[in-house]
């Protein structure tokens, strides 16, 4: 078999393993959200503590994102992603052990793993799939939200099948992580000998002085704040409005599942247009107004609004990731822009679900959250207008100094 054929097979094996890896980056959130009332009752958590639980993984994603490029510089992207799967799998399993300690510790470990994975996937796409960047961005974001939708739809029924033990229904989401570990290990092993030839991430300069880079960062963070309000609080909001736990999980699942289509289509549209400003604002308006409608609107409108919200939110997420690729000169800049956008952005994003929890604790209801969602939507649209303009960030990678020849 020719070298080119081997390279092609290896490339698409990497792509398939990458999609399985991406599917493990979101089940943590909806699986917790759907069971949040049961977890709170079981552990005696206050409304504030429940808010901290939904915020913790998002905060960890912001805290640990800056370590992703450094890790990739030392051991390569592929082996760092293997570490990602180990952290997610271990943390997910721990959520079902040691009561509150295991729940919070496992959530933090999994959040750290998700942070590293979020940062490095756009860089891997920019490096290995530059000729198919829009397609691969769409496919892996589709896989990512598909994993979230599956968790939202099946976690509560799984709990009933497991004798109403919420601990087991949380821990069982470690199984997909184990499968992904087996699939990704050969990719990481093959990459082990590639210490040069661009397999590692180089440092860059000038990124944090660039206004466009900050616009991309704010857009990533603000749309993420909306997204994690959905992942962390949609099911509790719907249960508060009178829906059963199963129906609330199903509505959340449908909303997330519909993100799959827009995740695939949005990067393809964005790559065809020189300017993505109108797309960013339009998707923000759709996602925000539908979400506010689910909080304040009539109950009969919840299902159609969930459909609209899912389409808008999925498009926003895919566009935020695609802008990291489109605004970068190369894979090195993409990795550092992704780190900057997700480190700063996810700390900002953590404010969304945290503030909803605080407002709920203060008011005893979710109506006050509508104003917060409206403010987040307005800020997201403004950031998207700036990030969507046709330009590249003014940052460059710093080549490694050649090593002196041995005497």
Secondary structure, DSSP 4 states (H G I P E B T S, - for coil): --HHHHHHHHHHHHHHHHHHHHTTSSHHHHHHHHTHHHHHHHHT--HHHHHHHHHHHHHHHHHHTTHHHHHHHHH-HHHHHHHHHHHHHHHHHHTTSSHHHHHHHHHHHHHHHHHHHHHHHHHHHHHH-GGGHHHHHHHHHHHHHHHHHHHHHHHHHHHHHTTS-HHHHHHTTHHHHHHHHHHHHHHHHHGGG-SSTT-SPPPEESGGG-HHHHHHHHHHHHHHHHHHHHHHHHHHHHHHTT--HHHHHHHHHHHHHTHHHHHHHHHHHHHH-S--HHHHHHHHHHHHHHHHHHHHS-GGGHHHHHHHHHHHHHHHHHHHHHHHHHT-SSHHHHHHHHHHHHHHHHHHHHHHHHHHHHHHHHHSSSTTHHHHHHHHHHHHHHHHHHHTSS---S-EE-PPPPPPPP-
